[in-house]
Amino acid sequence: MLILVDVVQLAMPKVMQYAIDHIQARTIDQRGLVWVGLIIFGLAIAVMVLRYFWRILIIGNSHRIEKGLRQDFYNHLLQLSQNFFNRSKTGDLMAYATNDLNAVRMLFGMGLIAAMDIILMTVASFSFMITINWRLTLLAIIPMPFLTLTIRHFGRMMHKRFAKVQESFATMSGSVQESISGIRIVKAFGQEKAELEKMDAVAKDYVDQNMGLAKISGRFHPLMGYIISISMIITLFFGGRASIRGEISIGGFIAFFQYLGMLVWPMIAIGMIVDMYQRGTASLKRLNDIFEQVPEISDAKANPGIIALQGNIELRNLRFRYPHNGHEDGGQSEMPLIFKDITAAIDAGKTLAIVGPTGCGKTTLIELLVRIYDPPQDSIFLDGHELHTIPLQVLRRDMVLVPQDIFLFSDTIANNIRLGNPETSLEAVYESARIAQVFNEIMEFDHQFDTMVGERGITLSGGQKQRVAIARALLTDPRILILDDALSAVDTKTERFILERLIEVRQGKTTIIIAHRISSIQHADKIIVLGDGIIAERGNHQQLLEKGGLYYDLYEKQRIRARLEDEEVEA
């Protein structure tokens, strides 16, 4: 279609040359002029229609390319490990998904079509110009080498500057996202002015970087126009003189000038393409840096024959340290060991509780089980299968984690509970909410289960969010349910009701509970106490109390604290 547009455009000067030469020679009548006018009018209509359709086609395809690339980008992010997100800024990822993808779209959309248009129009225009007068053509292209040098020089400068613009945009996006997410904390500590100054600084840097890019473009485009103007002046002088001498017809001179005018668009478009190219390649390099990130968690060793889990868990001499994020010393030093030869087991259908002081690795142990972090080979087994041999889809389906940091989507309560099973009935949602002891509170809302929870569940209290998350986990009915301090914001009475119902509904299924309150885990079949990277104690509640060790100390401290709180309430 683009070729058709260019062919029609290139035909117009020839029609004009024919008409003017015949008018000069007085060999055309009024009827002939009418026909020439109709031909030019038809060609103009054809150019308009064809340009409309190829723009729709090209721009539409470029948006489809952007959509596909964004899907690939997001899909790749989903495969990356937690360690990648630990060392990556949210603002950077937002910049990748917005500005960088848009720059790539422009490169493969308008940039590509403009490049093709330039090649076709340049070659064809030069060809027609040579047929009219080859000497004049050689004179007209004298400034062109300077144009090439200008494009090359400014192109390098624009590439470097745009990379800085993208980095500044990423910083600004991250600052905005962080500031909005923490707006309540900002207000609580009266730091509005400080946050405003911080945002002003990052916004100023973004403006400065864009102004630097604008200054380069501001010198580049006028300089290109100046060089093109020199070419047109040369053509006007020597072509006019040749026409006066009779070496070229008036129609030929006008056609030549029109073809030269057609070269103005390609020359100007070169500047636009250089801009798009430098922006697009800079962004593509940034995106490729992400795509080149190899997922640390993969199904490379998975056994497709494993289609379900029963719930037997075994740890064998587990040793683990966090992967280095490379922020502090470039990843040269080794991170300290979190676990030193941890060995434990739990049978399917039993309840395991994990306790220990803050920072002892309780959450890390769970993250290894669900492969948020990858454990060492032959250190964790499920149903006798080495953890890496279990397909991730099976692992994530049959083992559900309710983490400490509850995340709810900006959707209805019902849809948040349905997250793991979107097609489930509303009655099943109700039943999960009843087990989680949140049903009655939800029914008190004006819109009940259709209540929008707001961003990150902001309209719900901490305890309500935890119970909605528990209901969400229960709805999937996993073979292994993990509660990572998921009842910390719930009062003791409600906590007891939830645990009693969990025991009832999860008969024959494995449950792992991480808790700081001993009252949360007294019913567990097995309790392990972590400390200093090892299992310091293990047994059931009564056995651990009789040992009089770390577990006993934790129990006594909590019991005394609870008694003092009760006395304060009574007073």
Buried (B, 14 or more C-beta within 10 A) or exposed (E): EBEBBBBBBBBBBBBBBBBBBBBEEEEBEEEBEEEBEEBBEEBEEBBEEBBEEBBEEBBEBBEEBBEEBBEEBEEBBEBBBBBBEEEBBBBBBBBBBBBBBBBBBBBBBBBBBBBBBBEBBBEBBBEBBBBBBEEBBEBBBEBEEBBEEBBEEBBEBBBBBBBBBBBBBBBBBBBBBBBEEBEEEBEEEEBEEEBEEBBEEBBEBBEEBBEBBEEBBEEBBEBBBEBBEBBBEBBBEBBEEBBEEEBBBBBBBBBBBBBBBBBBBBBBBBBBBBBBBBBBBBBBEBBEEBEEBEBBBBBEEBBEEBEEBBBBBBBBEBBBBBBBEEEEEEEEEEEEEBBBBBEBEBBBBBBBBBBBBEEBBBBBBBBBBBBBBBBBEEBBBBBEBBBBBBBBEBBBBBBBBBBBEBEBEEBBBBBBBBBBBEEBEEEBBBBBBBBBBBBEBBEEBEEBBEBBBEEBBEBBEEBBBBBBBBBBBBBBBBBBBBBBBBBBBBEEEBBBBBBEBBEEEBEEBBBBBBBBBBBBBBBBBBBBBBBEBBBBBBBBBEEBBEEEBBBBEBBEEBEEEBEEEEEEEEE
